[in-house]
């Protein structure tokens, strides 16, 4: 066994203040980010390394989507949609492979689903940093809260499609909310 730095204690389910230390990392067991820059599949699945953030990897994965969104934003809508669809299809395979390699379904470091979720949220979004930030906030809100049927999909749909699908649903809620806000802002002539 190799020594790993101490991590905060993790609670034992069902017992108030009882804690147990995290198990040590065994020799030969890879951490999720061990090969992020050596394996193109893990590089994509882990959001170009953003999923390696020690806290809130999904938020960092969504942040990593913003520069890509800025590159895609000026494209005609049909090309934007085609690239987003291709990113979703690629994500099903990439996330499934990374999850199998890591031995954990939807490991928190797998954030390609957040990247594509942000792209879906920003479909036909008004231009400007205000809307980029609002889209970011809305997507993170729905991805974290997981209202019906997102939580059920997250728990019941497996594989790479399951990893991608719950974020697609969260993005659908975020997209609708963003479009309603943009429409309201246009009616009130504020933006």
C-alpha positions in Angstrom: 0.0 0.0 0.0 1.1 3.5 -0.8 0.6 6.3 1.7 -2.0 8.9 0.7 -2.4 12.3 2.4 -5.1 12.4 5.0 -8.5 13.4 3.8 -11.4 14.8 5.8 -13.4 12.1 7.5 -16.4 10.7 5.7 -19.6 10.1 7.7 -21.0 6.6 8.1 -24.5 6.5 6.7 -27.2 6.5 9.4 -25.0 7.3 12.3 -25.0 10.9 13.5 -21.5 12.0 14.4 -19.6 8.8 13.9 -16.8 9.1 11.3 -14.5 6.7 9.6 -11.3 7.7 7.8 -11.2 7.3 4.0 -9.4 4.1 3.0 -5.8 4.4 1.8 -5.1 4.3 -2.0 -4.1 0.8 -2.9 -1.1 0.2 -5.1 -2.1 -0.1 -8.8 -5.4 1.7 -8.3 -5.5 4.8 -10.5 -7.1 8.0 -9.4 -9.4 9.6 -11.9 -6.9 12.3 -13.0 -3.9 10.0 -13.2 -4.1 9.7 -16.9 -6.1 12.7 -18.0 -3.3 14.1 -20.1 -2.1 10.7 -21.4 -5.5 9.4 -22.6 -7.6 11.4 -25.1 -10.8 9.7 -23.9 -10.1 10.7 -20.3 -9.0 14.2 -21.4 -12.4 14.8 -23.0 -14.4 13.0 -20.3 -12.7 14.9 -17.6 -13.4 18.2 -19.4 -9.8 19.0 -20.4 -8.7 18.4 -16.8 -11.4 20.7 -15.3 -13.0 17.6 -13.7 -9.8 17.2 -11.6 -10.8 20.2 -9.4 -10.9 19.0 -5.8 -14.1 20.8 -5.0 -17.1 21.3 -7.3 -15.8 19.5 -10.4 -19.1 19.9 -12.2 -18.9 23.7 -11.8 -15.4 23.7 -13.1 -16.5 21.5 -16.0 -19.2 24.0 -16.8 -16.7 26.9 -16.6 -14.5 25.0 -19.1 -17.4 25.0 -21.5 -17.5 28.8 -21.7 -14.5 29.4 -23.9 -15.8 26.7 -26.3 -19.2 28.3 -26.3 -17.6 31.6 -27.2 -16.0 30.0 -30.2 -19.3 28.4 -31.2 -21.6 31.3 -30.5 -21.1 33.2 -33.8 -21.8 30.1 -35.9 -25.1 29.7 -37.7 -27.7 28.0 -35.5 -27.8 24.8 -37.5 -24.0 24.3 -37.2 -24.2 25.1 -33.5 -26.9 22.4 -33.1 -25.0 19.9 -35.2 -21.8 20.4 -33.1 -23.8 20.1 -29.9 -25.5 16.9 -31.1 -22.1 15.5 -32.2 -20.7 16.4 -28.7 -23.6 14.6 -27.1 -23.1 11.5 -29.2 -19.3 11.5 -28.5 -20.0 12.1 -24.8 -22.1 8.9 -24.6 -19.1 6.9 -25.7 -16.4 8.9 -23.9 -18.2 9.0 -20.6 -19.1 5.3 -20.7 -15.5 4.4 -21.4 -14.1 6.7 -18.7 -16.7 5.4 -16.2 -15.7 1.8 -17.0 -12.0 2.6 -16.7 -12.6 4.3 -13.3 -14.9 1.6 -12.1 -17.5 4.2 -11.0 -20.7 5.1 -12.9 -20.8 8.9 -13.3 -17.6 9.7 -11.3 -17.7 13.4 -10.2 -14.5 14.0 -12.3 -16.4 13.0 -15.5 -17.7 16.4 -16.6 -18.1 16.2 -20.4 -21.8 16.0 -19.7 -21.6 19.5 -18.0 -19.8 20.9 -21.1 -22.6 19.6 -23.4 -25.3 20.6 -20.9 -24.0 24.2 -21.0 -24.0 24.1 -24.8 -27.7 23.0 -24.8 -28.6 25.7 -22.2 -27.1 28.3 -24.5 -28.9 27.3 -27.7 -30.2 30.6 -29.3 -29.2 32.6 -26.2 -29.0 36.3 -26.6 -25.4 37.6 -27.0 -23.5 39.2 -24.1 -21.7 38.3 -20.9 -24.9 38.8 -18.9 -26.6 35.8 -20.7 -23.4 33.7 -20.5 -23.4 34.1 -16.7 -27.2 33.7 -16.4 -27.0 30.5 -18.5 -24.1 29.2 -16.3 -26.1 29.9 -13.1 -29.3 28.3 -14.4 -27.6 25.2 -15.7 -25.7 24.7 -12.4 -28.9 25.3 -10.4 -30.9 22.6 -12.3 -27.9 20.2 -12.5 -27.4 20.4 -8.7 -31.1 20.4 -7.6 -32.1 17.7 -10.1 -35.9 18.4 -10.1 -38.3 15.7 -11.5 -37.5 13.8 -13.7 -33.8 14.5 -13.6 -33.0 12.8 -10.3 -35.0 9.7 -11.5 -33.1 9.6 -14.8 -29.8 10.0 -12.9 -30.6 7.0 -10.7 -32.2 4.7 -13.3 -30.4 5.2 -16.6 -27.0 3.7 -16.8 -23.9 3.8 -19.0 -22.6 6.7 -20.9 -26.1 7.6 -22.1 -27.3 7.9 -18.5 -24.3 10.1 -17.6 -25.2 12.4 -20.4 -29.0 12.2 -20.2 -29.6 13.7 -16.8 -27.5 16.8 -17.7 -29.4 17.0 -21.0 -32.6 17.2 -18.9 -31.1 19.8 -16.6 -30.0 21.8 -19.6 -33.6 21.6 -21.0 -34.9 23.3 -17.8 -32.1 25.8 -17.8 -32.7 26.6 -21.6 -36.4 27.1 -21.0 -35.7 29.4 -18.0 -33.1 31.4 -20.0 -35.4 31.8 -22.9 -38.2 33.0 -20.7 -35.8 35.5 -19.0 -34.6 36.7 -22.3 -38.1 37.1 -23.7 -39.1 39.0 -20.5 -36.1 41.2 -20.7 -36.9 42.0 -24.4 -40.5 42.9 -23.5 -39.4 45.1 -20.7 -36.5 46.5 -22.8 -33.8 45.5 -20.3 -30.7 43.6 -21.0 
